[in-house]
Structures are given as C-alpha cells and as structure tokens.
Amino acid sequence: EDPAGAYLFQKQFMQHLQWNLPKRRWAVKGCFHQFHLKQLFDAFPDALCIWPHREPVAGHASTLAITAVLYGALTNGNTNWHQFGAGYLQGMREAINAVLADPLIEDPRIIHLRFKDLTKDPIAAIQSIYARAGFPYTVSFEQKMRAWLADPSNQSDRYGRYPYSLEPFGLKSEEVAAAFAEYSRRFGLG
C-alpha cells in the first residue's frame, strides 16, 4: 500500500541493525523492487540493483509453484488455481509493462543480466557486476566463490529438481511467452 513508507522502515531497521558497527554494504534480495524503483532510490540513493532476467515461461512457472505452496497453506488448499493463474498472468503482464515504461529502468544503478548467463558462468557474471560497480575484485575473492560453487552442499539440484509446470494453473507456454514478448525482446531472452 505504501512503498515509500516500507522502504523508509526498511532503511531505519537496517540502520538499527548496523548501529555501532563498521560501515558496510548490505546485500538484500527482493523480487518486487523493480515495481517501485522511484521509492527504492529515494530511500536508498546509493543502491545498486542486480536484475537477472529469466526467460518468462520458466520464470513464471517457478514463481507460480512457490506461490501455490504459500497460498495453498493459507487457503487450506481451497484455491481455484486456473482462476489464480489467469489473474496472476494479467497482473504480472500489467506490472512488467509498467516497469518497461518507467525511465528508471535505464538508471545506471541497475545492472541487467540474463539469468542463463548468471547460471552458465557465475564467476564471469560477478566479475562484470564488480567491474561496472567499481568494486574491488581479488584473486582471493574469486577463489572463495569457486570453492563455494564446487561444494556439493551448495549445488542447486542437491535435493533433486522440482518439475515446474504451468498446467496446474491453466496456462500454456505460448500464452505466457506472448504476454511477456516485449520483456523478452528488451532483455535478449528470445
């Protein structure tokens, strides 16, 4: 309801957590900051946003799967998933189109990269982010990243792969691809 107020609260809370500690850069994950760029940058003018763009069919199938787990628990399984899927698709299409029309999407504080490039070569992706941001990048830092990536307990498929599907939501791949065609073109996801 009030993104500006939410970001102000988040900033104050983060300052509270960092009180009396050395100044450091915070790393915060969020999946809706792109919908409130003005309010984000008003509260955090030195923010650096990394936006990995995922191919829409796979990305939305994944988002819908996790959403179903949450909503299913809240509604005791009494959700019309086809109706939910149609509403989700319409709402996300409108939201993404609004983001694409926002001039702040070109703000240099946002680094756009393709999700497939990040997953294919995470070291190169981090190197490019650090270079663009002017952050120091050391051999020691890279060795730590490589060690973390090599550790089997950090593998993304260590518990198997979840079979994401649009089918439970009454959606078709072609429908999702068409709804986000402009987004896919804009960020080279074709």
Salt bridges, closest charged atoms under 4 A:
ASP42 OD2 - LYS38 NZ 2.59
GLU106 OE2 - ARG186 NH2 2.32
ASP107 OD2 - ARG109 NH2 2.82
ASP117 OD2 - ARG114 NE 2.91
GLU142 OE2 - ARG146 NE 2.96
